[in-house]
């Protein structure tokens, strides 16, 4: 036992809540409980009596068994070896655990998150010299963590002083000393390639900046209609079966972030198994290498301990902040924050705290806000700008968006991708409802689209959403009195909206050609649909029957062109656009000639 560890006694057990007697214990400190050595953390303290929430089942633990204080709060190890890893809710490596205990995690098993036996090729920062002042965020050197990710070894927060020595280039394990720093007190401090950080404490940065570029996901309904900035906060609420997990997996696979962190928080085991088995096989569309070279997974399924579920989101966001501090753009996906909130509710109930809305604790809103506020684009201490984009799935019971988790989340986030059960039942995927969803980043995103794709993006987006809004109103009229009550112009509005819905908004994750759509192709498809609608609207005003327009072969082809041509075949899409314009203008000439002859 180390000097920081102290031994006390278990007094009472209530599910995952254990009361212990341990003099000198601190609030938030990690504890090992009982003969099994179950891990937990102190959440309430009164003198030497502490209430501990354990990350594992307490079945079989008895009063009188030992409780050991470890001397530090719930923390994660941050260093080379994280990338490509699969961890549980408290950062234990699942692949190593599987070798030791099989398919189920043995209670009390203690496996270090980072491999102590592996050596890394360390390349020191050539600009550093002995005697130079060192501060948090100073880059000591680099390690090629994967073929895709260069791991920058940073001076940890809280370390200041004068560089006494730095290791030469060579292979070192993470416990090796790579630098020594003399503090102002004269005490020498050794620095290794990794350090620990408490997960409930946000990592420091110089200042927070505004987002400047959208997170490109390759999903048209997101990028074109409801964009998310790098460093933004988003939510994907939706009822069971609406496709939340698929949307998040598509973002994880195709987004242009440098690092992807996927946190499976309380979801069904079969869904997470699909993620764990699929991701290692996927190719990175940006590098051509394996996607796992820039991805790490945190898995805490619904049958795993509920308290570890609550911790998993903090573990994920802390690792995201760590790579942000290296100057990377990180996207973290939490699936789902509803299960995380349910863990809060269960623990607060065990503690006898007063419940409020639907049994959730009174601090639900503040906890949600504290987690989402750790996202953002920041100026780091030593590596320039970095960002954490946080996107949380929300699972409202029965699809009720007025329930507490969804309503509080909606007040916090900036981008809201609301999934619709009606669209999912109609096999319209992604089932993001264009009426209920919103984005607060449209103006900033428009500047990026203007500079990189087309200056008319904002106008075309606005025109498409206005047409979809008219479609929603007209559809209600049709349901009440039938299509005969509509004018020709209104019937063409319905047809134009259907063209946008089927030709632009719908996108199959299983379509090899259309699963990812570049911004250039996104705009080309949107512009094509609106061009056909605009030309058709002119013809309708001249008296061309809507039925005659609907018989045009180009309409059915316009709906399918998204799957006919890839993002590299923009010339073919442009050729079809010209062909469609020519066909509709020819129809106009024909009709004008017929009118003249009839006159």
N, C-alpha and C positions, 0 to 999 in steps of 0.2 A: 504493500500500500504506500502511495506517495505521501509526502508531507502535507499536501493540500487536502487529502481525504480524511474524513472523520466518520466515526461509527456511532449510529444511534439505534433506535428500536421502532419496529412497526407497532402502532397502537390500534388502528381501526382500518377496515377495508370496506369500501362501498363501490363496487364495480371498478372502473379505472381510477377512482379517487381513493387515495391512501393517506391516512393521518400517521405521522411519524413524530417521534421525540428525538431531537438531535440538536444539542447546544451548538451555537455558532453558525447554524445554517443561514443562508441568505435567500432572499426572494429571487426567483428565477434560476436558482442553482440546479444543476443536474444531479440526480440521485440514482443509486442502484438499490433496488428494493428486494428484500427477501433472499432466500437461498437460491432462487432462480436467477438472481441478478438482473431483474427487470429495470429498464431505463425509464426515467420520468423526470419531471421538473417541478419545482416548488411554485405554486400559484397563489398560496395564501400563507401568512406567517403571523404567529402570535407567540412572542417569546421564543422558547425552544421548541414549540409545537408547530409543525409545518404540515400543510395540505399539499400533497403531491399528485399530479395527474401523470399516470403511467402510459407509455406508448405501446404496451403489450397487455394481454389478458392477465388478470390477477388470480385466476382460478388456481386453487391449491396453496396460495400464500396465507400464512397464519400470523396472528398477532404474536409479538415476541421475536420474530425473525429480524435479522439485522437490516439497517438502512445506512447506506454509505454515501456521504456527500462528496462529490467529485471536485468541487472547487471552481467550476466554471459553468456558465449558462449553456443552454442548448445552442450548439455551435456547429459550423460546417468547416471541413478542411478545404482550403482553396489553394490549388496549385496544379501543376501538370498532371494529366491523367484523368481529368474530369470528362473531357470531350469524348463522346462515343460511349459513355457509361450509362448504366441503368441502375438507379438507386431506389430505395424505398423512401417512405415519408420522413425518415430521420437520417438520410444520407448513408445508409448501409448498402454496399454494392450487391445487388441481387444475384449477379452471375457467380460471384465468389461464395455467397451464402448457399446457392444451389449446390455447389460442389461439396459443401460441408454438411448441409442438413436436408438436401433433397428438395421436393416441390414445395414444402411448407417451411416457413421461417421458424426455427426453433427458438423458443423464448429464452431471452437472456444472451443470445449469441452476439458477440462483439467482434465485428470485422472492420478494420480501418477503411475509410472511404478511398484513400489513395494507396497505391501499391508501394510498399517500402523497398521491395527488392528490385524494382525496375530502375534502370539508369537512363538519364536524359542527356542529350548533347547540349551543354550549356555554352552559349556564346556571349561573353561579357560585352557590356556597352563600352565601345572604344573611346567615347567622349568623357568617361569618368576617370578621375585621377585621385590618387591617395591624397588626403588632406582636403578634398572638396566637400562643401556642405551638402548634406543629404537631408531630404525631406520626404514626407509621404507622397507616393506617386512617382518618385524618381525611378526611371527604368534602369535596373541593374544589369539586365541582359535579356536574352531571348532563348526560347526552346522551341523547336519545331514539334509541336504537340501532335498534330496530324499533318498530312500532306496539304490540307486546306487551311489550317489554323496555326499561326505563329503565336505562341504563348509568351507574353511579355512579363518578365519577373519584376514586380514592382516592390518598392519599399512599402511595408504595411502602414496603415493609418496609425498615428501616434508615435512613430519613430522619427526622431530628429537627431542630428549630430554631424560628426565629421567622419568621412570614410577613412577607415584605418587600413583595410585591405579588401581586395576583390579577387575571387578565384579566377585562374586562367581558363581559357577554353578547354573543355574536356567533358567526359561523361561522369555524371554524379547522380546519386539517388537523392530523393527529396529531403532526407534528413541531414545531408552533408551541408557544411557551412560554406556559403558562396560569397559572403561578405561579412565584415565586422565594422560596426559603427560606434564611435566614441560619443557618448551623450555629454551634455553640458556638465553633468555631475562628475564626469570622468570615468564612469562605469562603461565598460565595453559590452556591446550587445551583438550577438551573432545572428545573422539572417540566413534563413534557409529558402529553398525554392517554394515552400508553402507556408501558410499561416492559418490560424483559426479565426473565425469571426462569428459573433452571436447573431443568430438569424433574425431576431426581433428588433435589431438595431440597424437602421438604414446606414449604408456606407457613405462616407462624406465625399463631397465634390466642391469645386470652386464656386460655381453658380449655375443656375438653371437657365437654359436657353429656349427660345421658341422653336417649334418644329419647322423645317424648311422643305422637306421632300416627302412625298407619300410613300407608304409601304406598298410596294407593288406585289400583289398576290397572284396575279394571273386570272382572277375571277372577275368577270365583267361587272356583275351587279355590285361588287365591292369597289373596285378601282374606279369605274366610270361613274357610278351613281352615288355611292356613299364611301368616299375615300377615307383612309386612316393614315395619319402622318407617322413617320418614325418618331418614337418617343411619346405616342399618344396612348389614350386609354379607351378600350372598346369592350363591348359586351355582345354576346350572341345568345339572347334568350329564346326559348322555344319549348313547346311541350314534347312529351315522349314521342319518338319516331319522326320528328320534324327534320332531323339531319344535322344537329349541332356538332356531333363528333366528326362527321365527314367534312363539314365546313372548316373546322379547326385543323383537321389533318391536311386538307388542301392548302391552308395557309402555311402550316409547318413545312410542307413539301416544296411549295413553289414561291414563297415570299423571298424578296431580295435582301433579307437580313443577313448579316455575317454569321450570327449564331442563333440557333433555335433551341429553346428549352420547352419541353412538353411535360406538363404536370397532370397526371391522371389522378384526380382527387375524389375518391369515393365512387367512381364509376364501376359499371359491371365488369367482371373479370374477363368475359369473352371479348369485350370491346378493347380492353387494354392488351390482351393477348394478341389481337389482330395488329395493334400498333407495334408491339414489341417484336412480332415476327415479320411484319411488313417493312418497317423502317430500315433495318439493317440491309435489306435487299434492294432498296431504292437507290437510283443514281441521282446525283445532284445535277439539276439542269444547268447550273451556272459554271460548274467546274468539270463535269463529266465523271467525277469520282463518286464514291459512296456518300450518300446523304448523312450517314452517321458520323462522318468525319467533322461535321460542324453542328452536331445535334447531341443533346443529352436528355435522358428521360427520367422522370421521377414518377414511380408507380405506387399508388396506394389504393387498392381496389376496395369495393364495398364490404368485403369480408375481412379486411385487415383492421387492426385496432382503430377505433374512432378518433382517439386523441392524436395518433400519428397522422391522421388525415388533416387535422387542423394545423399540424406543424409543417406538412408537405408544401403548402403554398409559400410559407416563409423560407423554407429551404430553397425552393426554386427561385424566388425573387432575389435571394442573397447571392446565389451563383450567377444570376443574370446581371446584378450590379457589379460583380467581380469582373466579368468580361466587358461590361460597359466601361469600367475604369481603365481597361487596356485600349480604349478608343474604338471599340466595336459597336455596331448596331445590333442589338439583341431583341428578338421577339420571344415573349413567354406566353404560352397558352395554358390556361388553367381550366380543366374540365372535371368537375364544375364547381363554381363558387357556391352553388346551392347546397351541395354535399358538405362543403367546408362550413357553411353556416349551420347546417344540421349538427355538425360536430360541436360547434359552440353551444347550441341549444341543449344538447345532451349533457355536456359537462356542467353548464350553468344549472341545469335541473338537479344534477347530483349534488351540487354545492348548496342547493336550497335557495338560489337567488330568485328574486321576484321576476316572473316572466311578464312580457308585454305583448306586442303584436304576435299572434299565432304561436305563442310560447317561446319566441326568440328572446334573448336577453336584451336589456335596455341599451347595451353598448354595441349592438349589431351594426348600426350605421357608422359609428366612429371606427370600428375595426375594419369594415369594408373600405372606408375612405382612406385609412392609414395604409392599407395594402396597395390600393390603386395609386396613391400619391407617390409610391416608390418608383413608379414609371416616370419617364420623362427624358428629354434630351438635355444633357448637361455638359459643362466644360469641366473636364477631369483635372486632377492635380498635375498630371505629367504626360498624358497621352492625347491631348487635344479633345475633340468632341466625341462623345459616345451617347448611346441612347438605349433605353429599355422600353419596348412597346408591350403593354400588358393587355391581353385579350382574354376575358373570362366568359365561359359558357354559364348560362343560368337556366335552371330547370324548374320553372314555376309549375306547381301542381295544377293539372287541368288546363294549362296554358293561360292561367290568370295572371296577367302582367301587373295587376294591382297588389299582388302579395308582397310582403315586406322586402325580401331579398331583391326582387326585380325592381321595385319602386325606388329603393335606396340606391341601387346600382345606377339606375337611370339618372338620378340626381348628380352622380359623381362623374360618370364617363362622358366622353366627347363624341363617340361614335356608337350607334345603336343599330345592330343588325337583327331585326325582329323576325323570327321564323314563324311561318304560318302553317298550321295543320291542314287548312283547306288546300293550300298550294301543294303540300306534300302528298295529300290524298289524290290530288290531280296529277301526280308524278311530275310536278314542276320543281326541278332542283337547279341550283340551290333555292330553297323555299323561303328566301328573304323577301318579306312583304315591303314593297316599294312605297306603300301608303303610310305605314307605321314607323319605318326606319328613318334615321336621320344621321347627318354628319355635320360636325361643327368645323370641319377643315376644308370646306369646298373652296373658299377664296384662296387659301395658301396653295392648295393642290392645283388650282387653276393657273397659278403662275408657273408651276412646274410643267403642266401640260402645254402651256403656251410656249415655253422655251424648248421643250423636248419633243412634242408631238404635233400639236396644231393649235393655233390661237383661238379657234372658234369652239373649243371643247366646252367651255362653260355655257355658251349660248345653246349648243346642240343638246347638252345635258338638260338644261332648263326646258327646252322645247319638248324633249322626250318625257320628262316628268309631268309637264302640263298635259300632254296627250294621255298619259296613263291616269292622271287624276280625272280627266273628262270621261275616260273609259269606266272608271269606278262608278261615277254618277250615272252614266247611261246604262250600265249593266243592271243597276237597281231598277231603273225604269223598265227595262226589258223583262226583268223577273216579275214585275207587277202587271204590266199591260201588254207585253209582247213587242217584238221588233217592228210591227206595223206602225206603232206610234212614233217612230223615229223618222226624221227627214233623211234625205240621201246623204247630206253632209255628216250627220250624226252616225249613220251606218258606216260611212267610210272612216270616221274616227275610230269606231270599234275595230275595223279591219286593220287600220294603221297601228293601233295599240297591240293587237294580236301579233302583228309582224315584229314589233319591238320585243314583246314577251317571248315569242318563240325563237326569233332570230338573234336576239341579243342577250336577254336576261337568262334564258335557260342555258345550262352548261353542264354536261355530264362529266363527272369525275372519272368515269370508266372509258370515255372516248379518248383514244390515244392522240388524236389530232387536236381535240378541243379541250382537253383537261387543263391545259395552260394556254392563256391568250395574252400575247404581248400588248402593251399599251397602243402600239401602232395598229394592230389588228382590231383591238377593241374600238378604237375611234373609226376605223374603216367600216366596221359592221354597223355601228350606230349611225354614221353618216349615210350609209347605203339605205338603211331602213327609213330614215327621215326624208331622204331624197325621193324615194318611191312614194312615200306618203304625201309629200308636198306636191309632186307632179300629179298624183292621183286626185288630190283635193282641187287642183286647178281644172282638171277634166270634169269632175263632178259639178263644179260651178258652171261649166259650159253645157251641162245637161247629159253627160255620158252616164248611163246607168251603172250603179255600183256592181250589179251582177256581171256586167261585161268586164269591168276591171278585175273582179275576182276570178274570172276565167283565164286571165293572162298567166301563161306558164311561169313567167318570171317571179310571181309571188311565191309559189311553192319552192322554187329554187332559192329565192332569197332567204327563206326560212332554214334551208339546209346548208347554205354556203359556209357556215361556221365550221361544219365538219368535213367539208370538201377540201378546204385549203388551210394549211398551217400558218403559223405566224411569219414564216419566211416567204410565203407566197402572196405577198401584198399586191404584186402586179396583177395576178389573176383576179383578185377581188376588185381591183380598180377597173380591170377590163370588163368584168360583169356589171359594174356600176355604170360604165359608159354604155354598155349594151342595153341595160334597163332604161336609161334615159332616152336612148335612141328609139326603143320600142314604144315608150309612152308618148314621145313627141310624134312618132309616126301615127299612133292611134289618134292623137289630137288633130293631125292634118286630115286623116280619113274622116273623122267626125265633122270637121269644119267643111270639108268638101261635100259631104252628104247634106249638111244644113243648107249650103249654097244651092245645091241641086233641088232640094225640097222647096226652097224659097222661090 
